[in-house]
Amino acid sequence: MAAIDEYITTIIDRGAYEAHADGSAAVEAHHLLLAIAAGPESPAHQVLASAGLDRDAIRDALDREFEHSLSAAGVSLAAFDLPRPSKAAERPSHLGASARLALERGFASIPRRRDLRPAHLLLGILEAQVGTVPRALTLAGADRAALVTQVRQALAEDGGTP
């Protein structure tokens, strides 16, 4: 198995762990983002770390995004003493739409499969224009455009020009 295949498998497996802990039925893009932040050292991991986005910071941003989304619908978490979500009965074994789209965007950014690098996965996640990840990163005060630029620079240095 090529190193990139091992990396993607590791991130998807860690994403499944994150989804399971969330009680989610599928692995979504935000689970992959958490996995990259908590995962093995890579240029993608370094870009997130340099922006102060470790796993805990991303988890906090995702929690704030959830609360913010509920408040937009007129529901206040402060009004209820809700427990954390229960773990799903089993680890999800499939990718949700946002994760599939993130992978597709990352893979589409390269002309040849052999050019694929770990940072392409992060690029695919960060290039989403709508959804949980962009909202959470905005609430965390992260500059998504600057992150995309940093990922592209890391790719150029790593020989995986997008």
Secondary structure, 3 states (H helix, E strand, C coil): CCHHHHHHHHHHHHHHHHHHHHCCCCECHHHHHHHHHHCCCCHHHHHHHHCCCCHHHHHHHHHHHHHHHHHHCCCCHHHCCCCCCCCCCCCCCCECHHHHHHHHHHHHCCCCHHHCCHHHHHHHHHCCCCCHHHHHHHHCCCCHHHHHHHHHHHHHHHCCCC
